[in-house]
Amino acid sequence: MGRDPVRSQPIPPALARRRKLLEGYKIDIVLDVGANTGQYGKELRAIGYKGRIVSFEPLTSAYKELLKTANSDGSWIALRFALGDAEGKAVLNIAGNSMSSSILDMLPSHAKSAPESQYVGREQVEVRTLDSVFDTICSQEQSILLKIDTQGFEKHVLDGAERSLRFINTIQLEMSLIPLYQGELLFPELSQLLYQKGYRLASIEPVFADRETGQLLQIDGIFHRQVATADPR
């Protein structure tokens, strides 16, 4: 036929489902909170998402790698601060594997399941709220996906986004099934919180499991609501 066959890598089922959800919800901007070096954004591009990405990452070493990736993509920007429930400074615990870094203390259950994730240092970082920056990066008319992967700090990010959530129709949230970080909310509590705000669980993606026992320790839940609540102002 005069053509060279090209074999494409099969997309894992969880990513294939995420792609369908992104298309179905007509997502045109993703707020990537806890971006690390840009792994989530790269997954989005790999499954065909072409909209805007705004990534938030406070850790210096991870941000440098993230910025390189974002600068090579005309629809991706990287911002160097954490999101939380108040403006100010915080101490970020640096994990040996970088991606498990958190403002919260790590519990022995996490370190036992992934020894390479144990903390190896600390860094002071800037913390802002999503509400304080939302209007500068988003339009209220856009279809927004808020992805939060902040190693136990997810509730704080949501608390700092009380006004912004009115315009966000989809949230992808990392949730622990057992306590892994000091003071974090677990899957049942976070799910209930989002249900109270009008979101419903649309999909679950496995994230982190104990290597010896196979027990699932963390999942990502994708939550969606059909109509965002209008700003009462």
N, C-alpha and C positions, 0 to 999 in steps of 0.2 A: 504493500500500500504506500510505500515511500515514507513511512512514519516510524519514529523510534518510540517504542512503548516506554512510559515512565511509571514506575511503581511508587505510589505515594504511601507514606506511613499511615497506618490506621489510627484514627483518633480514639483515645480511651473513651468509654461510655460516658463518664462524668463530664468530660470536656465537650463531647458531642451534645449532651443535654444542655450544658451551659450555653453553647452556641445557639441552640434553638430558642432558649429563653431570651438571650440577648436580641435575637431577631424578632421574636414574638412581642417583646416589650419595647421594641424600637429604641433601644439604648443608644444615645449619641454622645454621652460623656460619662466617663468612669472616674470616680474619685478613689484613688488607690492609697488607702491609709495604712501605713506600715509596709512600705514598698520594698524595703531591704535593697537588693541590687537590681530590682526590676523583674523578678521572676514572673509575677502575676501578669504584668503588662505584656511580657513576651508570649505568655500563653494566649492572651487575648489576640495578639497579632497572628499567632500560629493557627488559630481557629477562624480567622477571617474578619475579626472586628477591625473596622477602619476609622472609627470615631475618635474623639479626643480622649486623652488620658492625662489626668493630673495626679502625680504621685507625691506623697509626703513621706519623708524619711529623715530622721534627725541624726543618725549615727554617721560620723564623719567618713569612716572607711567605706561603708555601704553606699553612702550618698555619692561618693566619687565615681563608683562604678555605675550607679543609677544615672547620673548626669551624662555620662558618655553615651549610654543607650538612648536616653531621651533626646539628646542633642542630634542624634542621627535620624530622628523621626520627627517630621514636621508637625505632627499632631499630638505630641507628647511633651509635657513640661514636668520638671522636678522641683519640689520646694523643700528646703532644708529646715524643717521643724516638726515636732510631734504635735498631734492633736489630743486634747484632753478636755476636762470640764472647767478649766480656769486658765487664764493667761499667766505666764511666769516662767520659771526655770524648774527643772527637775533633774535628778541624777538617773541616768540610764545605765543599767547593768549590762555589760558587754559579754555576750555568750561566745564560747569558743567557735561555734559554727555560725556566728553572726545572726542568723535568722531567728534564733531563740532569745535574742536580747529583749529586755523588758524593764520598764520602770518599777515593776513589782519584784519582790524577792521570789526566787525559784524554790520550789519545794523538792524534797528528796525523791519523790515519786517521778519527777521529770528527769532529774539528773541520773537516776538509776536506769531509766528506760533509754536514755540517750546521753551517755557520758560525755560525748563531744560538745554537748550543749552547756556544760557547766560554765559559770561566770569566770572570766579571766581579767576583768578590769571594769572601770567605771568612767563615765563621761557626762559632764553637765550639758544639758540640751535645752533649747527653747521649746516652750509649749504654748500653743494657741488653741482657740476653740474654732470649730468649723463655722459656727455662727459669725465669728469675727472676720472671716475671709470669704464666706460663701458668695456674697454679691460681686466680688471681684473676679471670681473664676467661673461662675455659673450664671445661666439665665433661668429664671423661674419657669420658662416655657419648655426647657429641655427635658428629655427623658433621661433621668440620672440613675446610675448604679453607684451606690456607696459600698465599697469593699473595705472591711476593717479586719486587719490581722495584726494585733498589737500585743499578743502574748499575755492575755489576762486583763488588759487595760481597756477592753472593748466598751464596758459600761461607762467609763469616764468619757470616751469619745462620743457616745450617744448622748450623755448628759450635756455635753458642750455643743450639741447640734439640735437643741430643742426647736428652734425656729426653722432651721434648715430642713428638718425632716418633713415639714409640711409640703415640700416641693420635691422630695425624693421618693420615687415609687418602688425602688428595688434596693435591697440591702443584702450583701454577702458577708457573713459574719463567722469568724472562727470561734468555736465554742468547745470547751473542755468537758469531757464526760466524767472525769475524776479531778480532784484538785491538783493542779500542776504549778500554780503561782499563788502566793499569799494574798488572800482577799479577793480573788476573782469570783465572778458569778459563773455558775455552770450552765450547761445546756437547758435544763428545765426553767431556770430563772430568767435567762436571756430570751428564751422562746416566749415565755409568758409576757415579758416586758414588751416585746415587739407585737405580740397579739393584742395587747392593750392599746397599742398605738395604731392598730388597724392593719397590720401586716399579717400575711399568712405564709406558712412554709410551702415553698414550691419545689425544692430540691435539696438533697444532701450529698456532699462529697467527702469521702474519707480523707483525712490529713495525716495523722500520726498514730502509729500503733507500737505497742511493746514488742520488741524484736523476738524475745524469748517465748512469750505466751501468746502473741497474736492479738491480745486485747486492744481494741480501738480506744485511743485516749483523747483524740481531738477530731472534730468534724467541722466542715464548713456548711452552714445552712444558708440557702438563698431564699429570702423572704420578699413577697411582692404584695402591693395593694393596687387595685384598679385605678382609683382616683385619689390624687394627693389632696390633702385638706387645704383650702384657700387661706391665705394670710388674712386674719380678721382686721388688720389695720385699714 
